[in-house]
């Protein structure tokens, strides 16, 4: 008999059960990880099935068992090998309430559907991104009205001392001074910019959240850093030849207030400071590319904006994203989950992450079979929520934890 949440009982409340074969991957904060490598404290994606709320939750325990036989499910976007007692959460075409059935009791007459809809994860909208939160070596340059700067200096509070003045640029402040007297400096300035040293042109340092997230997306997917031979100069390059995307990038840079040069293949921003910041946040070449931690604190709409930007750069019309960066591939899988999409992937020489919504289900008679259990199986005890994302061969579906704590 199916176990339904209408009865107020979830399988995890009845004691530990089930298990996943070694080689099954689980999706969490570190991307896709083999179940046999999970340890206590790892954070994986978990769902509360009544509200369909998804959050990262901690692994409390992992058991190893050795059953004699297992149930194999092989369907579209679903590759699973389960211990007989493993509960499978499901919905049907007529009833969207999450119910559960043991793998060894799946009814041949039923068409089971995996859970494919949930609430996207999101924090409050990121309104502004301030590069001083992400830079280590920099100075802030304040421009001012007038030709001599005496009025500007006189208006600053005691203790607010600039480190230098350049008559064509303005006064430069070190990070500690700017952090303490930010409001006063801002109030007396006509413009503020960031740079690494006196030989560099100041650049904007505060941006609207949506625009900066788009810039991150374009840099991660199409960007690179070029460093001068003296190591004191650098430029950020964003490659793009498609006319409609070139227009998008051009309008974005104009909104951000960033001066740039362009040719028919790319956009280039000369800034040693930007080069250091983007390299630290996102990596400097294709194999080291990654998403910075700030994106996980953005709203769900901003995460969708980031995903769409990544797909515009290195995706195709079927919403497949391509990368050679292992870390970025795992983060794009995360981004799918956090925007409400069940992801899948293929990995050989590079990664293909499938970011499109594909509802999946199975018929027991067609897609299920008994197999010998020739390898260890693992049971996960999870913090608070009873469901987690797992699968084999690049697929993931929501499954039931052995217990919650």
Buried (B, 14 or more C-beta within 10 A) or exposed (E): EBBBBEEEEBBBEEEBBBBBBBBBBBBBBBBBBEBBEBEEEBBBBBBBBEEBEBBBBBBBBBEEBEBEEBBBBBBEBBBBBBBBBBBBBBBBEEEEEBBBBBBBBBEEEBEBBBBBEBBBBBEEEBEEBEBBEBBEEBBBBBBBEEEEBEEBBEEBEEEBEBEEBEEEBBBBBBBEBBEBBBEEBBEBBEEBBBBBEEEBEBBBBBBBBBBBBBBBBBBBBBBBBEBEEEEEBBBBBBBBEEEEBBEBBBEBBEBBEBEBEBEEEBBBBBBBBBBBBBBEBBBBEBEBBBBBEBBBEBBBBBBBBBBBBBBBBBBEEEBBBBBBBBBBBBBBBBBBBBBBBBBBBEEEEEBBBBBBEBEBBBBBEEBBEEEEBEEBBBBBBBBEBBBBBBBBBBBBBBBBBBBBE
